[in-house]
Amino acid sequence: MKFFAVNGSPNRDGNSAALTRILLDAAKAKGAQVDYVNIYDYRITDVWENYFGDALYKKFEKAENDDMPLLKDKMAAADIILLASPIYWYQLSGKLKTFVDRWTDTINPDFSSDLRGKGLALVSTHTGVNAINASNILQLAMDSTAEFLGMQWLGGIDCSSKMPFTSGRNNGHEIIAADFGEKLAQGQNLLGAPVFG
Ligand SMILES: Cc1cc2nc3c(=O)[nH]c(=O)nc-3n(C[C@H](O)[C@H](O)[C@H](O)COP(=O)(O)O)c2cc1C
C-alpha cells in the first residue's frame, strides 16, 4: 500500500506527529511505502468566490503558483491518504482544513472525484478536556467527506496530549496506532476488514 500522510500541526514534533510516527513505522514494517509531509511546508490558496464552479471546470488561475498541483500528484500516487491533525475547536487544524477544502479541485462536472476509490484515514490528537470526545466529531465529518468523494473511510484513532491536567498518550494508544498501521498496510480498515479489491 502507498500512503500519503499529511501532518496538519504547526508543531512538527508534537503529539500528532508522535502518534502518526508509531502508526507509519508499523505500516512500513508490513511493507507500506510512505510519503510524509507537513502541510505547513506548502502554499495552499484559500477558496475564492465561485470556487466550486471554477473547480468543476478545472479553472485554477486564481491559485496559480500554489502547491496544490504537487499535493494532488501525491494524492493521485497514493492508495491511502492519512490525515494527522491536532483538534482545533472540534475540527481539523485551519491549514489542514484549507487543504481539504481544496479537495473540491478533484471533483469533475459529473460530480465524480479523482479521489474515488482511495482510502481515507485519520489520526487526531486533543487535550481530552471536553465533555465529549472532539475526535469523534471530526471522524464523522471525515467519514462523510470520504463518502461524498467516493473514497473508502478506513477509520480514525486519537489520543490526548500530556498536560498537567490530562493523562496523555499511553501504551494503549500506541498499541492501537501500531495495530491500525499494520491493518492499513494490508489494505484493511480499522476493523480489520479488507477494503481494497
Ligand atoms: C487553536 C487551538 C484549538 C484547540 N482546540 C481544542 C479542542 O477543541 N479540543 C481539545 O481537546 N483540544 C484542543 N486543542 C488542543 C490540541 O488539540 C492538542 O494540544 C493537540 O494534541 C496538539 O497537537 P500537536 O502537538 O500535534 O500540535 C486546541 C489547541 C489549539 C492551539
The ligand as an SDF file (V2000), in Angstrom:
LIG
                    3D

 31 33  0  0  0  0  0  0  0  0999 V2000
   -6.3780   26.7760   18.4990 C   0  0  0  0  0  0  0  0  0  0  0  0
   -6.4430   25.5170   19.2870 C   0  0  0  0  0  0  0  0  0  0  0  0
   -7.6740   24.9170   19.4950 C   0  0  0  0  0  0  0  0  0  0  0  0
   -7.7730   23.7410   20.2170 C   0  0  0  0  0  0  0  0  0  0  0  0
   -8.9960   23.1560   20.3760 N   0  0  0  0  0  0  0  0  0  0  0  0
   -9.1020   22.0030   21.0830 C   0  0  0  0  0  0  0  0  0  0  0  0
  -10.3700   21.3580   21.2620 C   0  0  0  0  0  0  0  0  0  0  0  0
  -11.3980   21.8030   20.7610 O   0  0  0  0  0  0  0  0  0  0  0  0
  -10.4130   20.2150   21.9890 N   0  0  0  0  0  0  0  0  0  0  0  0
   -9.2970   19.6760   22.5560 C   0  0  0  0  0  0  0  0  0  0  0  0
   -9.4110   18.6470   23.2380 O   0  0  0  0  0  0  0  0  0  0  0  0
   -8.0740   20.2350   22.3770 N   0  0  0  0  0  0  0  0  0  0  0  0
   -7.9530   21.3800   21.6570 C   0  0  0  0  0  0  0  0  0  0  0  0
   -6.7190   21.9600   21.4710 N   0  0  0  0  0  0  0  0  0  0  0  0
   -5.5160   21.2520   21.9590 C   0  0  0  0  0  0  0  0  0  0  0  0
   -4.7950   20.4570   20.8640 C   0  0  0  0  0  0  0  0  0  0  0  0
   -5.7110   19.7260   20.0720 O   0  0  0  0  0  0  0  0  0  0  0  0
   -3.8110   19.4280   21.4750 C   0  0  0  0  0  0  0  0  0  0  0  0
   -2.9060   20.0550   22.3320 O   0  0  0  0  0  0  0  0  0  0  0  0
   -3.0950   18.6440   20.3630 C   0  0  0  0  0  0  0  0  0  0  0  0
   -2.6710   17.3890   20.8700 O   0  0  0  0  0  0  0  0  0  0  0  0
   -1.9020   19.3800   19.7930 C   0  0  0  0  0  0  0  0  0  0  0  0
   -1.3000   18.5560   18.7940 O   0  0  0  0  0  0  0  0  0  0  0  0
    0.1640   18.8150   18.2180 P   0  0  0  0  0  0  0  0  0  0  0  0
    1.1290   18.5660   19.3660 O   0  0  0  0  0  0  0  0  0  0  0  0
    0.3330   17.8030   17.1310 O   0  0  0  0  0  0  0  0  0  0  0  0
    0.2100   20.2060   17.7140 O   0  0  0  0  0  0  0  0  0  0  0  0
   -6.5980   23.1490   20.7700 C   0  0  0  0  0  0  0  0  0  0  0  0
   -5.3520   23.7660   20.5670 C   0  0  0  0  0  0  0  0  0  0  0  0
   -5.2710   24.9390   19.8390 C   0  0  0  0  0  0  0  0  0  0  0  0
   -3.9230   25.5820   19.6190 C   0  0  0  0  0  0  0  0  0  0  0  0
  1  2  1  0
  2  3  1  0
  2 30  2  0
  3  4  2  0
  4  5  1  0
  4 28  1  0
  5  6  2  0
  6  7  1  0
  6 13  1  0
  7  8  2  0
  7  9  1  0
  9 10  1  0
 10 11  2  0
 10 12  1  0
 12 13  2  0
 13 14  1  0
 14 15  1  0
 14 28  1  0
 15 16  1  0
 16 17  1  0
 16 18  1  0
 18 19  1  0
 18 20  1  0
 20 21  1  0
 20 22  1  0
 22 23  1  0
 23 24  1  0
 24 25  2  0
 24 26  1  0
 24 27  1  0
 28 29  2  0
 29 30  1  0
 30 31  1  0
M  END
$$$$
